[in-house]
Amino acid sequence: MATTGARGQISALPMSLLSGPWPVRATWAILPLCMGASLGDALGSHSAAVARTGSVLAWATWAGVLVAVLLPRTVSLTALRVAAPAALLTANWAALANDASAWGALGVGAAALHVVAAFAPTTGDVFVNGSSYGHERRLPLRVPGPVLLGPLLLAWAATVIPLVAGPLLLAARAWLAGVAVLVLGLPLAGVGLRSLHGLARRWLVLVPAGVVLHDHQALVEPVLFPRRTILRLHPATVAEAADAVDATQGAFGLALALDLAEPVVVSPRRPGRDVELTAASRVLFTPTRPAVVLREAAARRIPVEPT
C-alpha cells in the first residue's frame, strides 16, 4: 500500500509542475537564449544609441518579469500578461528584420509558447491565489466579453507603446516626438495598467463563512453569501438568467449559478446610473475554471451540482 501511494505521488508530480507556476517561469527564463541572437541582429541595424536603449529595455523587462513570476501574486500576473504579448511582438519584429532566419523562428516559437503559458487558466489560478489570506481560496473570473473584444487590446497598447516608443525615439534623437510620446503617453500608460490590473483582481473567494464575489466590474462592492444561505452551486442554464443577478458581464464560457435560500442584498454596477441595491436569490458568474470552483466548493461542504 505504501508503494502504491508513493507511485501515485510520483505520477502526480509532473501534472503539478505543468499546472503550477513553472511553465511561465521556464518559458520566460529561456527567452534570452531563444530571442537574444535575433533581437541583437535586428537592433544592430540601427544606431548605437537605439541598439543600447533597446537592449536595456529588453533586459530590464526580462529581469523584472522574472522576479514577478518567481513571486506568484496578482500584481505579478498583471506584469506577466502585459509583458508576454510584448515579447511575442518583439520576437516577430526581430525575425522579420532578419529575413526570417532560424534564430528568428526559434525566438517566435519560444515567445508564442510563453504567451500560451501566461494566459493559461491554471496560471491565473496559481497567481491569483498567491495573494490570498489564511483559509480563503481565490478563483479568477473570466474577462467580460465586451472588454475582450476590443478595449482590452487598446488598454494593453496604451500601456506598452509609450514605455517602449518614448525612450527609443529619444535615443534616435527624435526629441520632439520622444518627449511628446512620454508626456502624453505616460498618463495613458498608467490608466491602461490600472485597467489591466483591475481585470486580474476579479475573483470568487471561498472562505470559511461562505462565498464572496469580488468583481468591481459587476458589483459596486464585494458581497459575502453566507454558507447558511446557499442552497446550491451549479452550472447555469439560459432559463435561470431571467430571474438572477447576472454578474457574468457577458463573459464567454460556462456560467455558474449560486442559488440562495434567502435573498442577499447586492449592488450591481450600472454605468451612468445611481447605485441600486437588489435582493438577490440567484447570482450568475463565469469563472475561468468552473469544474475547479465546484470541486473546491464541495470540499468546503457547499452543496454543488457537477458540470
C-alpha positions in Angstrom: 0.0 0.0 0.0 2.8 2.4 0.8 4.4 1.6 -2.5 1.2 2.4 -4.4 0.9 5.7 -2.5 4.4 6.6 -3.4 3.8 5.8 -7.1 0.7 7.9 -7.0 2.6 10.9 -5.6 5.3 10.4 -8.2 2.8 10.3 -11.1 1.1 13.4 -9.8 4.3 15.3 -9.7 4.6 16.1 -13.5 1.0 17.2 -13.6 1.6 19.6 -10.7 4.6 21.0 -12.5 2.6 21.6 -15.7 -0.4 23.2 -13.9 1.7 25.3 -11.4 3.8 28.4 -12.0 6.7 26.5 -13.6 5.5 26.7 -17.2 5.6 30.5 -17.2 8.8 30.6 -15.2 10.6 28.2 -17.6 9.3 29.8 -20.8 10.2 33.3 -19.6 13.6 32.3 -18.3 14.7 30.8 -21.7 13.6 33.8 -23.8 17.0 35.5 -23.9 18.6 32.2 -25.1 16.0 31.9 -27.9 15.5 35.5 -28.8 18.9 37.1 -28.0 20.7 36.5 -31.2 17.8 37.5 -33.4 17.0 40.6 -31.4 20.6 41.6 -31.2 21.0 41.4 -35.0 17.8 43.4 -35.5 18.9 46.2 -33.1 22.4 46.1 -34.7 21.0 47.6 -37.9 20.1 50.8 -36.0 22.3 53.4 -34.4 24.4 52.5 -31.4 22.2 54.6 -29.1 19.0 52.9 -30.3 20.6 49.5 -30.0 21.8 50.2 -26.5 18.4 51.6 -25.4 16.5 48.6 -26.9 18.9 46.2 -25.2 18.4 47.9 -21.8 14.6 47.9 -22.2 14.7 44.2 -23.2 16.9 43.1 -20.3 15.1 45.3 -17.7 11.8 43.9 -18.8 13.1 40.4 -18.7 14.7 40.8 -15.2 11.6 42.5 -13.8 9.2 39.9 -15.0 11.5 37.1 -13.9 11.2 38.4 -10.4 7.5 38.7 -10.8 7.0 35.1 -12.0 9.1 33.8 -9.1 6.7 35.5 -6.6 3.2 34.4 -7.7 0.9 37.3 -6.8 -2.0 39.1 -8.5 0.3 42.1 -9.4 2.8 39.5 -10.8 0.1 38.1 -13.1 -0.6 41.6 -14.5 3.1 42.2 -15.2 3.3 38.8 -16.8 0.3 39.2 -19.1 1.4 42.7 -20.1 5.0 41.5 -21.0 4.1 38.3 -22.7 2.4 39.8 -25.8 5.1 42.4 -26.0 7.7 39.7 -26.1 5.9 37.9 -28.9 5.6 41.1 -31.0 9.3 41.8 -30.4 10.2 38.3 -31.5 8.2 38.7 -34.7 9.8 42.1 -35.4 13.3 40.7 -34.9 12.5 37.7 -37.1 11.2 39.8 -40.0 14.1 42.2 -39.7 16.5 39.2 -40.1 14.7 37.8 -43.1 13.0 35.0 -41.1 16.3 33.3 -40.0 16.4 30.1 -38.0 17.1 32.1 -34.8 14.2 34.4 -35.5 11.9 31.4 -35.9 13.2 30.0 -32.6 12.5 33.3 -30.9 9.0 33.5 -32.2 8.2 29.9 -31.2 9.6 30.4 -27.7 7.7 33.7 -27.2 4.4 32.1 -28.5 4.8 29.2 -26.1 5.3 31.7 -23.3 2.1 33.5 -24.3 0.2 30.2 -24.1 1.6 29.6 -20.6 1.0 33.1 -19.4 -2.7 33.2 -20.4 -3.5 29.6 -19.4 -6.3 29.4 -16.8 -4.1 27.3 -14.5 -1.5 30.2 -14.4 -4.2 32.7 -13.5 -5.4 30.4 -10.8 -2.0 30.0 -9.2 -1.0 33.7 -9.3 -4.4 35.0 -8.1 -4.5 32.5 -5.2 -0.9 33.6 -4.3 -2.4 36.8 -2.9 -5.0 35.0 -0.7 -5.1 35.2 3.0 -5.5 32.4 5.6 -8.0 29.8 4.7 -9.5 31.6 1.7 -9.3 30.2 -1.8 -9.4 32.7 -4.7 -10.6 31.6 -8.1 -10.3 34.1 -11.0 -13.3 35.2 -13.2 -13.3 35.4 -17.0 -12.7 38.7 -18.7 -16.0 40.4 -19.6 -16.9 39.6 -23.3 -17.3 43.3 -24.4 -13.9 44.1 -22.9 -12.2 41.1 -24.5 -13.5 42.1 -28.0 -11.7 45.5 -28.2 -11.0 47.6 -25.1 -8.5 45.0 -23.7 -6.2 45.4 -26.7 -6.5 49.2 -26.5 -5.6 49.2 -22.8 -2.6 47.0 -23.5 -1.4 49.2 -26.3 -1.8 52.3 -24.3 0.3 50.7 -21.5 3.2 49.3 -23.6 3.7 51.7 -26.5 4.6 54.8 -24.6 7.0 52.9 -22.4 8.9 51.5 -25.4 8.5 54.1 -28.1 9.3 57.1 -25.9 12.9 56.0 -24.9 13.6 54.7 -28.4 12.6 57.9 -30.1 14.8 59.9 -27.7 17.7 57.5 -28.4 17.1 58.1 -32.2 17.3 61.9 -31.4 13.7 62.5 -32.4 13.5 64.8 -29.4 10.1 66.4 -30.1 8.4 63.1 -30.9 10.0 61.3 -27.9 9.1 64.0 -25.4 5.5 64.1 -26.8 5.1 60.4 -26.5 6.4 60.4 -22.9 4.4 63.4 -21.8 1.2 62.3 -23.4 1.7 58.6 -23.2 2.8 58.0 -19.6 -0.6 59.1 -18.1 -2.3 56.8 -20.6 0.1 54.0 -19.7 -0.9 54.5 -16.0 -4.6 54.3 -16.8 -4.1 51.3 -19.0 -2.0 49.5 -16.5 -4.6 50.2 -13.8 -7.4 48.9 -16.0 -5.4 45.7 -16.8 -4.6 45.1 -13.2 -8.3 45.6 -12.3 -9.2 42.7 -14.6 -6.7 40.4 -12.7 -8.4 41.4 -9.4 -11.8 39.8 -10.2 -12.4 36.6 -8.4 -14.7 34.3 -6.5 -13.4 33.7 -3.0 -14.3 30.6 -0.9 -14.0 31.5 2.8 -15.0 29.6 5.9 -18.1 31.8 6.3 -19.3 31.1 2.7 -18.6 32.6 -0.7 -17.5 36.1 -1.7 -18.0 37.6 -5.1 -15.2 40.2 -5.7 -15.9 41.8 -9.0 -15.7 45.6 -9.3 -16.9 45.5 -12.9 -20.2 43.7 -11.9 -20.7 44.9 -8.4 -20.1 48.2 -6.6 -18.9 46.3 -3.5 -17.8 42.7 -2.9 -20.6 40.7 -1.3 -20.5 37.7 1.0 -23.0 35.0 0.6 -23.1 33.2 4.0 -22.9 29.5 4.0 -26.3 29.1 5.7 -28.0 31.0 2.8 -26.5 28.8 0.0 -28.9 26.2 -1.5 -26.6 25.0 -4.2 -23.9 26.0 -6.7 -24.3 24.6 -10.2 -23.9 25.2 -13.9 -26.4 27.9 -15.0 -29.0 27.4 -17.8 -30.4 30.1 -20.1 -33.7 30.0 -18.4 -32.2 30.8 -15.0 -30.8 34.1 -16.2 -34.2 35.7 -16.3 -34.6 35.9 -12.5 -31.0 36.2 -11.5 -28.5 38.9 -10.8 -26.2 38.5 -13.8 -22.6 39.2 -12.8 -21.1 37.3 -15.8 -20.6 40.6 -17.7 -21.1 38.8 -21.0 -18.0 36.6 -20.5 -17.5 33.7 -22.8 -17.6 30.2 -21.2 -19.7 28.2 -18.7 -21.5 30.4 -16.1 -22.3 29.1 -12.7 -25.4 29.9 -10.6 -25.4 30.4 -6.9 -28.9 29.7 -5.6 -29.8 31.2 -2.2 -32.3 30.1 0.4 -32.9 33.7 1.4 -32.1 36.9 -0.5 -28.8 38.6 -0.1 -28.5 42.4 -0.8 -26.1 43.2 -3.7 -25.2 46.3 -5.5 -25.0 45.6 -9.3 -22.9 48.2 -11.2 -24.9 50.0 -13.8 -22.7 52.6 -15.7 -24.2 56.0 -15.8 -26.9 55.2 -13.2 -27.1 55.6 -9.4 -26.3 52.6 -7.2 -29.3 50.5 -6.6 -29.4 47.7 -4.0 -31.0 44.5 -5.1 -32.2 41.5 -3.1 -30.7 38.5 -5.0 -31.9 35.0 -4.7 -29.7 33.7 -7.5 -26.4 35.1 -8.8 -24.6 34.2 -12.1 -20.9 34.5 -12.6 -18.3 33.0 -15.0 -15.1 31.6 -13.5 -12.1 30.6 -15.7 -12.2 27.0 -14.3 -15.8 26.1 -13.4 -15.0 22.5 -12.6 -12.3 23.6 -10.1 -14.8 26.0 -8.5 -17.3 23.2 -8.0 -14.7 20.8 -6.7 -13.3 23.4 -4.2 -16.8 24.4 -3.1 -17.8 20.7 -2.5 -14.6 20.2 -0.4 -15.8 23.1 1.8 -19.2 21.4 2.2 -21.1 23.8 -0.1 -23.9 22.0 -2.0 -22.9 21.7 -5.6 -24.1 20.0 -8.8 -21.4 18.8 -11.2 -20.8 20.1 -14.8 
